[in-house]
Amino acid sequence: MSNILPFKKKKNEGGNIMCKNNHHKWEVVKDQQFDVKSGKLVTVERCSRCKKKRNRLS
């Protein structure tokens, strides 16, 4: 009889694949929702998958 080897599921190394392809899921940060930067209104957003931040001018 042959030996049966249990295979392990590969871990997704390097983060989310959607975020790697620039398909982020942006959400507005409530505690830093508005920030004044050089006289313009700025909204701070964070990706819910990879926690990357970006600033949007309003």
Backbone bond lengths (Angstrom), bond angles and torsions (degrees), N, CA, C in turn:
res aa  C-N    CA-C-N  psi(-1)  N-CA   C-N-CA  omega(-1)  CA-C   N-CA-C  phi
1 M - - - 1.440 - - 1.530 108.57 -
2 S 1.306 116.93 141.78 1.471 120.40 -177.26 1.523 111.13 -88.19
3 N 1.323 114.75 157.32 1.467 120.32 176.96 1.510 109.96 -83.31
4 I 1.318 116.41 134.27 1.467 121.54 178.42 1.518 107.81 -101.17
5 L 1.332 115.78 124.30 1.462 121.44 -178.93 1.519 110.47 -94.51
6 P 1.316 117.37 128.98 1.483 118.96 176.22 1.528 110.28 -78.03
7 F 1.311 116.93 126.29 1.461 121.80 178.60 1.517 109.69 -92.18
8 K 1.322 115.39 139.51 1.455 120.90 178.66 1.521 109.30 -97.25
9 K 1.322 115.29 146.92 1.451 121.13 176.72 1.523 109.15 -71.97
10 K 1.329 117.69 133.44 1.457 121.48 -179.50 1.516 110.27 -71.16
11 K 1.317 114.96 140.06 1.457 120.19 176.06 1.512 108.88 -82.75
12 N 1.324 115.83 146.27 1.460 120.89 177.46 1.528 107.58 -81.01
13 E 1.310 116.93 94.46 1.456 121.22 -178.67 1.522 109.81 -84.36
14 G 1.319 115.62 140.60 1.457 119.70 176.09 1.513 113.85 94.71
15 G 1.303 119.18 11.76 1.453 120.73 174.71 1.513 113.87 94.09
16 N 1.315 114.02 -167.48 1.453 121.27 -174.83 1.529 110.53 -77.65
17 I 1.319 117.02 137.65 1.459 121.41 -178.64 1.523 111.02 -70.14
18 M 1.329 116.54 -34.54 1.465 119.38 178.40 1.528 110.40 -62.64
19 C 1.316 117.33 -42.55 1.462 120.90 -179.75 1.523 111.46 -70.42
20 K 1.320 116.92 -30.97 1.466 119.52 176.44 1.518 111.02 -63.44
21 N 1.327 116.98 -30.74 1.467 122.08 179.70 1.521 112.41 -96.06
22 N 1.343 117.22 20.16 1.466 124.79 177.86 1.526 113.40 61.45
23 H 1.322 117.21 37.34 1.460 122.45 172.66 1.521 107.59 -113.69
24 H 1.340 115.51 72.36 1.450 121.39 -177.06 1.518 110.77 -80.53
25 K 1.313 116.04 161.73 1.458 122.85 176.13 1.525 106.41 -113.62
26 W 1.340 116.54 89.85 1.457 122.48 -172.67 1.518 111.16 -79.80
27 E 1.341 115.76 135.70 1.461 123.17 175.30 1.524 107.79 -132.08
28 V 1.332 116.20 144.52 1.450 121.62 -179.65 1.523 109.19 -74.60
29 V 1.337 116.05 134.04 1.459 121.44 177.71 1.522 107.56 -82.13
30 K 1.337 116.52 118.23 1.463 121.10 -173.95 1.531 112.99 -72.82
31 D 1.345 117.52 -35.97 1.455 118.62 -177.99 1.524 112.54 -75.99
32 Q 1.328 118.65 -21.86 1.459 122.93 176.23 1.528 109.09 -124.28
33 Q 1.313 116.95 45.61 1.448 119.72 -170.47 1.527 112.86 -64.41
34 F 1.334 116.84 -42.05 1.459 119.54 -179.01 1.510 109.35 -125.70
35 D 1.325 115.49 137.65 1.450 122.36 179.53 1.523 107.09 -139.24
36 V 1.318 116.95 134.97 1.460 120.29 179.82 1.519 107.65 -94.37
37 K 1.321 115.76 121.31 1.461 121.32 -177.03 1.521 107.90 -134.55
38 S 1.295 116.50 114.06 1.464 124.48 -179.18 1.533 112.17 54.09
39 G 1.317 116.78 40.13 1.457 121.67 175.81 1.514 114.85 78.64
40 K 1.327 118.44 8.92 1.462 121.51 -179.73 1.524 109.01 -118.93
41 L 1.319 116.35 151.25 1.459 121.72 178.78 1.532 109.36 -82.95
42 V 1.326 116.60 127.23 1.456 122.22 -176.26 1.526 109.13 -121.68
43 T 1.340 116.79 132.79 1.456 122.43 175.69 1.521 108.25 -105.20
44 V 1.327 116.81 128.07 1.459 122.05 179.40 1.521 108.37 -92.11
45 E 1.353 116.46 128.62 1.459 122.07 179.21 1.516 109.25 -124.91
46 R 1.352 116.99 149.89 1.457 122.72 179.54 1.523 108.71 -132.99
47 C 1.324 115.96 139.08 1.463 120.90 176.17 1.518 108.65 -73.48
48 S 1.336 117.08 131.42 1.463 120.70 -177.49 1.529 111.68 -75.81
49 R 1.330 118.12 -16.68 1.464 120.71 -179.32 1.528 112.46 -90.70
50 C 1.344 116.82 -50.30 1.465 119.62 -172.90 1.525 113.15 -111.00
51 K 1.336 118.76 -2.40 1.472 124.82 176.32 1.530 113.44 66.50
52 K 1.324 117.58 23.40 1.460 121.25 175.67 1.529 108.62 -77.56
53 K 1.337 117.08 143.36 1.468 121.31 -178.48 1.519 110.86 -106.48
54 R 1.337 115.38 151.71 1.459 120.45 170.80 1.529 108.35 -148.78
55 N 1.322 115.27 156.64 1.465 122.28 179.10 1.519 108.14 -112.00
56 R 1.322 116.01 133.67 1.469 121.80 178.44 1.512 109.02 -115.21
57 L 1.328 116.53 131.41 1.459 120.73 175.11 1.526 109.29 -80.88
58 S 1.321 115.98 134.49 1.469 120.13 -179.26 1.499 110.85 -105.24
